[in-house]
Amino acid sequence: MRSRWVGPDGYAIVPGLFGDRQVLRVERHGRHLADCFSVDEVARFVDLADLCEVVSLRP
């Protein structure tokens, strides 16, 4: 199951890999904006308090 957090204005944060390093990928309306190496970097794009985790439920 893949984690994903969404926020206002079409922002989405998804985990990813940059080389062999784990990153938090920031997207807006489906377009890639940045690969962030820390939560502080993500906070430059979106207020962390506004993010909600999307949970996929199995049928």
PDBQT receptor file of N, H, CA, C and O in Angstrom, charges set to zero:
ATOM      1  N   MET A   1       0.856  -1.171   0.000  1.00  0.00    +0.000 N 
ATOM      2  CA  MET A   1       0.000   0.000   0.000  1.00  0.00    +0.000 C 
ATOM      3  C   MET A   1       0.906   1.239   0.000  1.00  0.00    +0.000 C 
ATOM      4  O   MET A   1       1.885   1.303   0.743  1.00  0.00    +0.000 OA
ATOM      5  N   ARG A   2       0.574   2.193  -0.821  1.00  0.00    +0.000 N 
ATOM      6  H   ARG A   2      -0.222   2.141  -1.425  1.00  0.00    +0.000 HD
ATOM      7  CA  ARG A   2       1.375   3.400  -0.966  1.00  0.00    +0.000 C 
ATOM      8  C   ARG A   2       0.763   4.542  -0.156  1.00  0.00    +0.000 C 
ATOM      9  O   ARG A   2      -0.436   4.807  -0.239  1.00  0.00    +0.000 OA
ATOM     10  N   SER A   3       1.606   5.208   0.624  1.00  0.00    +0.000 N 
ATOM     11  H   SER A   3       2.580   4.992   0.691  1.00  0.00    +0.000 HD
ATOM     12  CA  SER A   3       1.144   6.352   1.407  1.00  0.00    +0.000 C 
ATOM     13  C   SER A   3       1.038   7.572   0.502  1.00  0.00    +0.000 C 
ATOM     14  O   SER A   3       1.748   7.697  -0.496  1.00  0.00    +0.000 OA
ATOM     15  N   ARG A   4       0.136   8.460   0.876  1.00  0.00    +0.000 N 
ATOM     16  H   ARG A   4      -0.441   8.358   1.686  1.00  0.00    +0.000 HD
ATOM     17  CA  ARG A   4      -0.056   9.698   0.121  1.00  0.00    +0.000 C 
ATOM     18  C   ARG A   4      -0.746  10.696   1.040  1.00  0.00    +0.000 C 
ATOM     19  O   ARG A   4      -1.670  10.345   1.773  1.00  0.00    +0.000 OA
ATOM     20  N   TRP A   5      -0.294  11.927   0.993  1.00  0.00    +0.000 N 
ATOM     21  H   TRP A   5       0.457  12.212   0.397  1.00  0.00    +0.000 HD
ATOM     22  CA  TRP A   5      -0.924  12.991   1.776  1.00  0.00    +0.000 C 
ATOM     23  C   TRP A   5      -1.365  14.071   0.802  1.00  0.00    +0.000 C 
ATOM     24  O   TRP A   5      -0.627  14.425  -0.118  1.00  0.00    +0.000 OA
ATOM     25  N   VAL A   6      -2.560  14.591   1.001  1.00  0.00    +0.000 N 
ATOM     26  H   VAL A   6      -3.160  14.304   1.748  1.00  0.00    +0.000 HD
ATOM     27  CA  VAL A   6      -3.086  15.639   0.131  1.00  0.00    +0.000 C 
ATOM     28  C   VAL A   6      -3.385  16.876   0.962  1.00  0.00    +0.000 C 
ATOM     29  O   VAL A   6      -3.664  16.800   2.159  1.00  0.00    +0.000 OA
ATOM     30  N   GLY A   7      -3.319  18.005   0.295  1.00  0.00    +0.000 N 
ATOM     31  H   GLY A   7      -3.093  18.067  -0.677  1.00  0.00    +0.000 HD
ATOM     32  CA  GLY A   7      -3.582  19.277   0.950  1.00  0.00    +0.000 C 
ATOM     33  C   GLY A   7      -4.406  20.178   0.052  1.00  0.00    +0.000 C 
ATOM     34  O   GLY A   7      -4.844  19.762  -1.021  1.00  0.00    +0.000 OA
ATOM     35  N   PRO A   8      -4.617  21.394   0.481  1.00  0.00    +0.000 N 
ATOM     36  CA  PRO A   8      -5.411  22.339  -0.312  1.00  0.00    +0.000 C 
ATOM     37  C   PRO A   8      -4.683  22.744  -1.588  1.00  0.00    +0.000 C 
ATOM     38  O   PRO A   8      -3.475  22.552  -1.724  1.00  0.00    +0.000 OA
ATOM     39  N   ASP A   9      -5.436  23.298  -2.500  1.00  0.00    +0.000 N 
ATOM     40  H   ASP A   9      -6.417  23.454  -2.389  1.00  0.00    +0.000 HD
ATOM     41  CA  ASP A   9      -4.897  23.832  -3.754  1.00  0.00    +0.000 C 
ATOM     42  C   ASP A   9      -4.227  22.776  -4.618  1.00  0.00    +0.000 C 
ATOM     43  O   ASP A   9      -3.330  23.101  -5.396  1.00  0.00    +0.000 OA
ATOM     44  N   GLY A  10      -4.641  21.517  -4.500  1.00  0.00    +0.000 N 
ATOM     45  H   GLY A  10      -5.370  21.253  -3.868  1.00  0.00    +0.000 HD
ATOM     46  CA  GLY A  10      -4.131  20.474  -5.381  1.00  0.00    +0.000 C 
ATOM     47  C   GLY A  10      -2.781  19.902  -5.018  1.00  0.00    +0.000 C 
ATOM     48  O   GLY A  10      -2.185  19.192  -5.828  1.00  0.00    +0.000 OA
ATOM     49  N   TYR A  11      -2.273  20.186  -3.826  1.00  0.00    +0.000 N 
ATOM     50  H   TYR A  11      -2.757  20.763  -3.168  1.00  0.00    +0.000 HD
ATOM     51  CA  TYR A  11      -0.976  19.648  -3.415  1.00  0.00    +0.000 C 
ATOM     52  C   TYR A  11      -1.104  18.188  -2.996  1.00  0.00    +0.000 C 
ATOM     53  O   TYR A  11      -2.107  17.780  -2.411  1.00  0.00    +0.000 OA
ATOM     54  N   ALA A  12      -0.076  17.414  -3.305  1.00  0.00    +0.000 N 
ATOM     55  H   ALA A  12       0.739  17.745  -3.781  1.00  0.00    +0.000 HD
ATOM     56  CA  ALA A  12       0.013  16.023  -2.869  1.00  0.00    +0.000 C 
ATOM     57  C   ALA A  12       1.471  15.725  -2.536  1.00  0.00    +0.000 C 
ATOM     58  O   ALA A  12       2.386  16.186  -3.219  1.00  0.00    +0.000 OA
ATOM     59  N   ILE A  13       1.669  14.956  -1.488  1.00  0.00    +0.000 N 
ATOM     60  H   ILE A  13       0.926  14.582  -0.933  1.00  0.00    +0.000 HD
ATOM     61  CA  ILE A  13       3.001  14.545  -1.064  1.00  0.00    +0.000 C 
ATOM     62  C   ILE A  13       3.037  13.023  -1.127  1.00  0.00    +0.000 C 
ATOM     63  O   ILE A  13       2.234  12.349  -0.481  1.00  0.00    +0.000 OA
ATOM     64  N   VAL A  14       3.975  12.484  -1.912  1.00  0.00    +0.000 N 
ATOM     65  H   VAL A  14       4.627  13.032  -2.437  1.00  0.00    +0.000 HD
ATOM     66  CA  VAL A  14       4.116  11.035  -2.041  1.00  0.00    +0.000 C 
ATOM     67  C   VAL A  14       5.575  10.651  -1.810  1.00  0.00    +0.000 C 
ATOM     68  O   VAL A  14       6.478  11.381  -2.219  1.00  0.00    +0.000 OA
ATOM     69  N   PRO A  15       5.813   9.519  -1.161  1.00  0.00    +0.000 N 
ATOM     70  CA  PRO A  15       7.194   9.082  -0.975  1.00  0.00    +0.000 C 
ATOM     71  C   PRO A  15       7.780   8.617  -2.295  1.00  0.00    +0.000 C 
ATOM     72  O   PRO A  15       7.067   8.101  -3.156  1.00  0.00    +0.000 OA
ATOM     73  N   GLY A  16       9.066   8.801  -2.446  1.00  0.00    +0.000 N 
ATOM     74  H   GLY A  16       9.645   9.221  -1.747  1.00  0.00    +0.000 HD
ATOM     75  CA  GLY A  16       9.748   8.376  -3.657  1.00  0.00    +0.000 C 
ATOM     76  C   GLY A  16      11.220   8.146  -3.396  1.00  0.00    +0.000 C 
ATOM     77  O   GLY A  16      11.688   8.270  -2.264  1.00  0.00    +0.000 OA
ATOM     78  N   LEU A  17      11.945   7.813  -4.443  1.00  0.00    +0.000 N 
ATOM     79  H   LEU A  17      11.565   7.712  -5.363  1.00  0.00    +0.000 HD
ATOM     80  CA  LEU A  17      13.381   7.600  -4.353  1.00  0.00    +0.000 C 
ATOM     81  C   LEU A  17      14.102   8.542  -5.297  1.00  0.00    +0.000 C 
ATOM     82  O   LEU A  17      13.666   8.753  -6.428  1.00  0.00    +0.000 OA
ATOM     83  N   PHE A  18      15.186   9.096  -4.839  1.00  0.00    +0.000 N 
ATOM     84  H   PHE A  18      15.540   8.924  -3.920  1.00  0.00    +0.000 HD
ATOM     85  CA  PHE A  18      16.075   9.930  -5.638  1.00  0.00    +0.000 C 
ATOM     86  C   PHE A  18      17.441   9.270  -5.538  1.00  0.00    +0.000 C 
ATOM     87  O   PHE A  18      18.159   9.444  -4.553  1.00  0.00    +0.000 OA
ATOM     88  N   GLY A  19      17.793   8.506  -6.576  1.00  0.00    +0.000 N 
ATOM     89  H   GLY A  19      17.210   8.365  -7.376  1.00  0.00    +0.000 HD
ATOM     90  CA  GLY A  19      18.978   7.663  -6.477  1.00  0.00    +0.000 C 
ATOM     91  C   GLY A  19      18.694   6.565  -5.474  1.00  0.00    +0.000 C 
ATOM     92  O   GLY A  19      17.749   5.797  -5.653  1.00  0.00    +0.000 OA
ATOM     93  N   ASP A  20      19.489   6.474  -4.425  1.00  0.00    +0.000 N 
ATOM     94  H   ASP A  20      20.257   7.098  -4.279  1.00  0.00    +0.000 HD
ATOM     95  CA  ASP A  20      19.252   5.485  -3.380  1.00  0.00    +0.000 C 
ATOM     96  C   ASP A  20      18.716   6.121  -2.100  1.00  0.00    +0.000 C 
ATOM     97  O   ASP A  20      18.696   5.487  -1.045  1.00  0.00    +0.000 OA
ATOM     98  N   ARG A  21      18.283   7.376  -2.199  1.00  0.00    +0.000 N 
ATOM     99  H   ARG A  21      18.299   7.891  -3.055  1.00  0.00    +0.000 HD
ATOM    100  CA  ARG A  21      17.805   8.120  -1.038  1.00  0.00    +0.000 C 
ATOM    101  C   ARG A  21      16.295   8.302  -1.074  1.00  0.00    +0.000 C 
ATOM    102  O   ARG A  21      15.723   8.576  -2.129  1.00  0.00    +0.000 OA
ATOM    103  N   GLN A  22      15.655   8.152   0.072  1.00  0.00    +0.000 N 
ATOM    104  H   GLN A  22      16.121   7.929   0.929  1.00  0.00    +0.000 HD
ATOM    105  CA  GLN A  22      14.211   8.354   0.151  1.00  0.00    +0.000 C 
ATOM    106  C   GLN A  22      13.903   9.839   0.176  1.00  0.00    +0.000 C 
ATOM    107  O   GLN A  22      14.570  10.602   0.873  1.00  0.00    +0.000 OA
ATOM    108  N   VAL A  23      12.900  10.253  -0.577  1.00  0.00    +0.000 N 
ATOM    109  H   VAL A  23      12.358   9.633  -1.144  1.00  0.00    +0.000 HD
ATOM    110  CA  VAL A  23      12.489  11.647  -0.632  1.00  0.00    +0.000 C 
ATOM    111  C   VAL A  23      10.982  11.739  -0.471  1.00  0.00    +0.000 C 
ATOM    112  O   VAL A  23      10.269  10.743  -0.588  1.00  0.00    +0.000 OA
ATOM    113  N   LEU A  24      10.510  12.941  -0.205  1.00  0.00    +0.000 N 
ATOM    114  H   LEU A  24      11.089  13.751  -0.110  1.00  0.00    +0.000 HD
ATOM    115  CA  LEU A  24       9.085  13.257  -0.225  1.00  0.00    +0.000 C 
ATOM    116  C   LEU A  24       8.858  14.087  -1.475  1.00  0.00    +0.000 C 
ATOM    117  O   LEU A  24       9.364  15.203  -1.592  1.00  0.00    +0.000 OA
ATOM    118  N   ARG A  25       8.097  13.540  -2.407  1.00  0.00    +0.000 N 
ATOM    119  H   ARG A  25       7.685  12.633  -2.312  1.00  0.00    +0.000 HD
ATOM    120  CA  ARG A  25       7.871  14.195  -3.686  1.00  0.00    +0.000 C 
ATOM    121  C   ARG A  25       6.655  15.110  -3.575  1.00  0.00    +0.000 C 
ATOM    122  O   ARG A  25       5.568  14.665  -3.206  1.00  0.00    +0.000 OA
ATOM    123  N   VAL A  26       6.840  16.373  -3.891  1.00  0.00    +0.000 N 
ATOM    124  H   VAL A  26       7.722  16.734  -4.190  1.00  0.00    +0.000 HD
ATOM    125  CA  VAL A  26       5.757  17.360  -3.832  1.00  0.00    +0.000 C 
ATOM    126  C   VAL A  26       5.185  17.522  -5.244  1.00  0.00    +0.000 C 
ATOM    127  O   VAL A  26       5.909  17.805  -6.199  1.00  0.00    +0.000 OA
ATOM    128  N   GLU A  27       3.876  17.334  -5.346  1.00  0.00    +0.000 N 
ATOM    129  H   GLU A  27       3.288  17.104  -4.571  1.00  0.00    +0.000 HD
ATOM    130  CA  GLU A  27       3.174  17.502  -6.617  1.00  0.00    +0.000 C 
ATOM    131  C   GLU A  27       2.035  18.495  -6.425  1.00  0.00    +0.000 C 
ATOM    132  O   GLU A  27       1.496  18.645  -5.328  1.00  0.00    +0.000 OA
ATOM    133  N   ARG A  28       1.688  19.159  -7.497  1.00  0.00    +0.000 N 
ATOM    134  H   ARG A  28       2.126  19.038  -8.388  1.00  0.00    +0.000 HD
ATOM    135  CA  ARG A  28       0.526  20.054  -7.463  1.00  0.00    +0.000 C 
ATOM    136  C   ARG A  28      -0.245  19.848  -8.745  1.00  0.00    +0.000 C 
ATOM    137  O   ARG A  28       0.292  20.018  -9.840  1.00  0.00    +0.000 OA
ATOM    138  N   HIS A  29      -1.519  19.479  -8.606  1.00  0.00    +0.000 N 
ATOM    139  H   HIS A  29      -1.955  19.341  -7.716  1.00  0.00    +0.000 HD
ATOM    140  CA  HIS A  29      -2.389  19.163  -9.739  1.00  0.00    +0.000 C 
ATOM    141  C   HIS A  29      -1.728  18.140 -10.651  1.00  0.00    +0.000 C 
ATOM    142  O   HIS A  29      -1.830  18.234 -11.874  1.00  0.00    +0.000 OA
ATOM    143  N   GLY A  30      -1.035  17.140 -10.043  1.00  0.00    +0.000 N 
ATOM    144  H   GLY A  30      -0.952  17.063  -9.050  1.00  0.00    +0.000 HD
ATOM    145  CA  GLY A  30      -0.421  16.066 -10.802  1.00  0.00    +0.000 C 
ATOM    146  C   GLY A  30       0.938  16.371 -11.406  1.00  0.00    +0.000 C 
ATOM    147  O   GLY A  30       1.552  15.497 -12.019  1.00  0.00    +0.000 OA
ATOM    148  N   ARG A  31       1.417  17.595 -11.243  1.00  0.00    +0.000 N 
ATOM    149  H   ARG A  31       0.919  18.305 -10.745  1.00  0.00    +0.000 HD
ATOM    150  CA  ARG A  31       2.719  17.979 -11.803  1.00  0.00    +0.000 C 
ATOM    151  C   ARG A  31       3.780  17.972 -10.707  1.00  0.00    +0.000 C 
ATOM    152  O   ARG A  31       3.553  18.479  -9.608  1.00  0.00    +0.000 OA
ATOM    153  N   HIS A  32       4.919  17.404 -11.008  1.00  0.00    +0.000 N 
ATOM    154  H   HIS A  32       5.104  16.992 -11.901  1.00  0.00    +0.000 HD
ATOM    155  CA  HIS A  32       6.030  17.312 -10.057  1.00  0.00    +0.000 C 
ATOM    156  C   HIS A  32       6.618  18.701  -9.813  1.00  0.00    +0.000 C 
ATOM    157  O   HIS A  32       6.958  19.413 -10.758  1.00  0.00    +0.000 OA
ATOM    158  N   LEU A  33       6.736  19.082  -8.532  1.00  0.00    +0.000 N 
ATOM    159  H   LEU A  33       6.460  18.503  -7.765  1.00  0.00    +0.000 HD
ATOM    160  CA  LEU A  33       7.339  20.364  -8.176  1.00  0.00    +0.000 C 
ATOM    161  C   LEU A  33       8.737  20.202  -7.600  1.00  0.00    +0.000 C 
ATOM    162  O   LEU A  33       9.652  20.941  -7.961  1.00  0.00    +0.000 OA
ATOM    163  N   ALA A  34       8.903  19.223  -6.692  1.00  0.00    +0.000 N 
ATOM    164  H   ALA A  34       8.160  18.623  -6.399  1.00  0.00    +0.000 HD
ATOM    165  CA  ALA A  34      10.201  19.097  -6.017  1.00  0.00    +0.000 C 
ATOM    166  C   ALA A  34      10.321  17.744  -5.346  1.00  0.00    +0.000 C 
ATOM    167  O   ALA A  34       9.325  17.102  -5.015  1.00  0.00    +0.000 OA
ATOM    168  N   ASP A  35      11.572  17.323  -5.152  1.00  0.00    +0.000 N 
ATOM    169  H   ASP A  35      12.381  17.846  -5.421  1.00  0.00    +0.000 HD
ATOM    170  CA  ASP A  35      11.900  16.191  -4.298  1.00  0.00    +0.000 C 
ATOM    171  C   ASP A  35      12.534  16.769  -3.042  1.00  0.00    +0.000 C 
ATOM    172  O   ASP A  35      13.579  17.416  -3.110  1.00  0.00    +0.000 OA
ATOM    173  N   CYS A  36      11.901  16.536  -1.894  1.00  0.00    +0.000 N 
ATOM    174  H   CYS A  36      11.052  16.011  -1.839  1.00  0.00    +0.000 HD
ATOM    175  CA  CYS A  36      12.371  17.108  -0.633  1.00  0.00    +0.000 C 
ATOM    176  C   CYS A  36      13.015  16.023   0.219  1.00  0.00    +0.000 C 
ATOM    177  O   CYS A  36      12.505  14.907   0.321  1.00  0.00    +0.000 OA
ATOM    178  N   PHE A  37      14.143  16.372   0.827  1.00  0.00    +0.000 N 
ATOM    179  H   PHE A  37      14.557  17.278   0.744  1.00  0.00    +0.000 HD
ATOM    180  CA  PHE A  37      14.876  15.434   1.658  1.00  0.00    +0.000 C 
ATOM    181  C   PHE A  37      14.508  15.550   3.131  1.00  0.00    +0.000 C 
ATOM    182  O   PHE A  37      14.988  14.765   3.949  1.00  0.00    +0.000 OA
ATOM    183  N   SER A  38      13.660  16.522   3.483  1.00  0.00    +0.000 N 
ATOM    184  H   SER A  38      13.270  17.160   2.818  1.00  0.00    +0.000 HD
ATOM    185  CA  SER A  38      13.228  16.673   4.878  1.00  0.00    +0.000 C 
ATOM    186  C   SER A  38      11.812  17.241   4.909  1.00  0.00    +0.000 C 
ATOM    187  O   SER A  38      11.328  17.806   3.928  1.00  0.00    +0.000 OA
ATOM    188  N   VAL A  39      11.172  17.080   6.044  1.00  0.00    +0.000 N 
ATOM    189  H   VAL A  39      11.566  16.621   6.840  1.00  0.00    +0.000 HD
ATOM    190  CA  VAL A  39       9.824  17.618   6.235  1.00  0.00    +0.000 C 
ATOM    191  C   VAL A  39       9.857  19.143   6.202  1.00  0.00    +0.000 C 
ATOM    192  O   VAL A  39       8.907  19.776   5.740  1.00  0.00    +0.000 OA
ATOM    193  N   ASP A  40      10.941  19.732   6.689  1.00  0.00    +0.000 N 
ATOM    194  H   ASP A  40      11.713  19.218   7.064  1.00  0.00    +0.000 HD
ATOM    195  CA  ASP A  40      11.076  21.192   6.645  1.00  0.00    +0.000 C 
ATOM    196  C   ASP A  40      11.037  21.714   5.209  1.00  0.00    +0.000 C 
ATOM    197  O   ASP A  40      10.474  22.778   4.951  1.00  0.00    +0.000 OA
ATOM    198  N   GLU A  41      11.625  20.978   4.287  1.00  0.00    +0.000 N 
ATOM    199  H   GLU A  41      12.082  20.113   4.497  1.00  0.00    +0.000 HD
ATOM    200  CA  GLU A  41      11.577  21.387   2.885  1.00  0.00    +0.000 C 
ATOM    201  C   GLU A  41      10.157  21.303   2.338  1.00  0.00    +0.000 C 
ATOM    202  O   GLU A  41       9.749  22.157   1.551  1.00  0.00    +0.000 OA
ATOM    203  N   VAL A  42       9.405  20.296   2.741  1.00  0.00    +0.000 N 
ATOM    204  H   VAL A  42       9.736  19.603   3.381  1.00  0.00    +0.000 HD
ATOM    205  CA  VAL A  42       8.005  20.167   2.306  1.00  0.00    +0.000 C 
ATOM    206  C   VAL A  42       7.204  21.355   2.815  1.00  0.00    +0.000 C 
ATOM    207  O   VAL A  42       6.328  21.861   2.113  1.00  0.00    +0.000 OA
ATOM    208  N   ALA A  43       7.497  21.805   4.034  1.00  0.00    +0.000 N 
ATOM    209  H   ALA A  43       8.208  21.394   4.604  1.00  0.00    +0.000 HD
ATOM    210  CA  ALA A  43       6.760  22.919   4.650  1.00  0.00    +0.000 C 
ATOM    211  C   ALA A  43       6.928  24.220   3.876  1.00  0.00    +0.000 C 
ATOM    212  O   ALA A  43       6.139  25.144   4.068  1.00  0.00    +0.000 OA
ATOM    213  N   ARG A  44       7.919  24.321   3.017  1.00  0.00    +0.000 N 
ATOM    214  H   ARG A  44       8.560  23.570   2.860  1.00  0.00    +0.000 HD
ATOM    215  CA  ARG A  44       8.068  25.515   2.174  1.00  0.00    +0.000 C 
ATOM    216  C   ARG A  44       6.979  25.600   1.112  1.00  0.00    +0.000 C 
ATOM    217  O   ARG A  44       6.685  26.679   0.598  1.00  0.00    +0.000 OA
ATOM    218  N   PHE A  45       6.382  24.452   0.786  1.00  0.00    +0.000 N 
ATOM    219  H   PHE A  45       6.621  23.575   1.204  1.00  0.00    +0.000 HD
ATOM    220  CA  PHE A  45       5.365  24.401  -0.255  1.00  0.00    +0.000 C 
ATOM    221  C   PHE A  45       3.948  24.408   0.297  1.00  0.00    +0.000 C 
ATOM    222  O   PHE A  45       3.056  25.032  -0.278  1.00  0.00    +0.000 OA
ATOM    223  N   VAL A  46       3.738  23.714   1.410  1.00  0.00    +0.000 N 
ATOM    224  H   VAL A  46       4.462  23.207   1.877  1.00  0.00    +0.000 HD
ATOM    225  CA  VAL A  46       2.389  23.553   1.947  1.00  0.00    +0.000 C 
ATOM    226  C   VAL A  46       2.458  23.522   3.471  1.00  0.00    +0.000 C 
ATOM    227  O   VAL A  46       3.426  23.022   4.043  1.00  0.00    +0.000 OA
ATOM    228  N   ASP A  47       1.429  24.057   4.125  1.00  0.00    +0.000 N 
ATOM    229  H   ASP A  47       0.642  24.464   3.660  1.00  0.00    +0.000 HD
ATOM    230  CA  ASP A  47       1.338  24.013   5.582  1.00  0.00    +0.000 C 
ATOM    231  C   ASP A  47       1.086  22.562   5.995  1.00  0.00    +0.000 C 
ATOM    232  O   ASP A  47       0.081  21.971   5.602  1.00  0.00    +0.000 OA
ATOM    233  N   LEU A  48       1.987  21.994   6.777  1.00  0.00    +0.000 N 
ATOM    234  H   LEU A  48       2.804  22.474   7.096  1.00  0.00    +0.000 HD
ATOM    235  CA  LEU A  48       1.893  20.583   7.152  1.00  0.00    +0.000 C 
ATOM    236  C   LEU A  48       0.612  20.264   7.911  1.00  0.00    +0.000 C 
ATOM    237  O   LEU A  48       0.116  19.139   7.836  1.00  0.00    +0.000 OA
ATOM    238  N   ALA A  49       0.073  21.232   8.637  1.00  0.00    +0.000 N 
ATOM    239  H   ALA A  49       0.476  22.145   8.698  1.00  0.00    +0.000 HD
ATOM    240  CA  ALA A  49      -1.160  21.012   9.399  1.00  0.00    +0.000 C 
ATOM    241  C   ALA A  49      -2.365  20.815   8.484  1.00  0.00    +0.000 C 
ATOM    242  O   ALA A  49      -3.384  20.278   8.919  1.00  0.00    +0.000 OA
ATOM    243  N   ASP A  50      -2.267  21.237   7.233  1.00  0.00    +0.000 N 
ATOM    244  H   ASP A  50      -1.439  21.673   6.880  1.00  0.00    +0.000 HD
ATOM    245  CA  ASP A  50      -3.369  21.096   6.286  1.00  0.00    +0.000 C 
ATOM    246  C   ASP A  50      -3.367  19.763   5.546  1.00  0.00    +0.000 C 
ATOM    247  O   ASP A  50      -4.315  19.466   4.819  1.00  0.00    +0.000 OA
ATOM    248  N   LEU A  51      -2.323  18.957   5.716  1.00  0.00    +0.000 N 
ATOM    249  H   LEU A  51      -1.553  19.199   6.307  1.00  0.00    +0.000 HD
ATOM    250  CA  LEU A  51      -2.226  17.692   4.990  1.00  0.00    +0.000 C 
ATOM    251  C   LEU A  51      -3.069  16.609   5.643  1.00  0.00    +0.000 C 
ATOM    252  O   LEU A  51      -3.147  16.515   6.868  1.00  0.00    +0.000 OA
ATOM    253  N   CYS A  52      -3.701  15.789   4.804  1.00  0.00    +0.000 N 
ATOM    254  H   CYS A  52      -3.638  15.864   3.809  1.00  0.00    +0.000 HD
ATOM    255  CA  CYS A  52      -4.488  14.639   5.259  1.00  0.00    +0.000 C 
ATOM    256  C   CYS A  52      -3.972  13.399   4.551  1.00  0.00    +0.000 C 
ATOM    257  O   CYS A  52      -3.743  13.418   3.342  1.00  0.00    +0.000 OA
ATOM    258  N   GLU A  53      -3.789  12.322   5.302  1.00  0.00    +0.000 N 
ATOM    259  H   GLU A  53      -3.976  12.306   6.285  1.00  0.00    +0.000 HD
ATOM    260  CA  GLU A  53      -3.323  11.074   4.705  1.00  0.00    +0.000 C 
ATOM    261  C   GLU A  53      -4.479  10.383   3.996  1.00  0.00    +0.000 C 
ATOM    262  O   GLU A  53      -5.582  10.274   4.531  1.00  0.00    +0.000 OA
ATOM    263  N   VAL A  54      -4.206   9.921   2.788  1.00  0.00    +0.000 N 
ATOM    264  H   VAL A  54      -3.309  10.009   2.353  1.00  0.00    +0.000 HD
ATOM    265  CA  VAL A  54      -5.190   9.153   2.022  1.00  0.00    +0.000 C 
ATOM    266  C   VAL A  54      -4.939   7.681   2.326  1.00  0.00    +0.000 C 
ATOM    267  O   VAL A  54      -3.827   7.183   2.148  1.00  0.00    +0.000 OA
ATOM    268  N   VAL A  55      -5.968   6.994   2.780  1.00  0.00    +0.000 N 
ATOM    269  H   VAL A  55      -6.872   7.398   2.925  1.00  0.00    +0.000 HD
ATOM    270  CA  VAL A  55      -5.857   5.590   3.145  1.00  0.00    +0.000 C 
ATOM    271  C   VAL A  55      -6.644   4.763   2.141  1.00  0.00    +0.000 C 
ATOM    272  O   VAL A  55      -7.829   5.005   1.912  1.00  0.00    +0.000 OA
ATOM    273  N   SER A  56      -5.971   3.784   1.543  1.00  0.00    +0.000 N 
ATOM    274  H   SER A  56      -5.008   3.588   1.728  1.00  0.00    +0.000 HD
ATOM    275  CA  SER A  56      -6.639   2.874   0.608  1.00  0.00    +0.000 C 
ATOM    276  C   SER A  56      -7.143   1.671   1.387  1.00  0.00    +0.000 C 
ATOM    277  O   SER A  56      -6.378   1.007   2.087  1.00  0.00    +0.000 OA
ATOM    278  N   LEU A  57      -8.413   1.398   1.264  1.00  0.00    +0.000 N 
ATOM    279  H   LEU A  57      -9.035   1.937   0.695  1.00  0.00    +0.000 HD
ATOM    280  CA  LEU A  57      -8.999   0.248   1.939  1.00  0.00    +0.000 C 
ATOM    281  C   LEU A  57      -9.120  -0.929   0.975  1.00  0.00    +0.000 C 
ATOM    282  O   LEU A  57      -9.490  -0.758  -0.187  1.00  0.00    +0.000 OA
ATOM    283  N   ARG A  58      -8.811  -2.099   1.461  1.00  0.00    +0.000 N 
ATOM    284  H   ARG A  58      -8.510  -2.238   2.405  1.00  0.00    +0.000 HD
ATOM    285  CA  ARG A  58      -8.937  -3.286   0.625  1.00  0.00    +0.000 C 
ATOM    286  C   ARG A  58     -10.399  -3.670   0.513  1.00  0.00    +0.000 C 
ATOM    287  O   ARG A  58     -11.164  -3.511   1.464  1.00  0.00    +0.000 OA
ATOM    288  N   PRO A  59     -10.790  -4.176  -0.650  1.00  0.00    +0.000 N 
ATOM    289  CA  PRO A  59     -12.211  -4.578  -0.818  1.00  0.00    +0.000 C 
ATOM    290  C   PRO A  59     -12.575  -5.790   0.006  1.00  0.00    +0.000 C 
ATOM    291  O   PRO A  59     -13.721  -6.240  -0.030  1.00  0.00    +0.000 OA
TER     292      PRO A  59
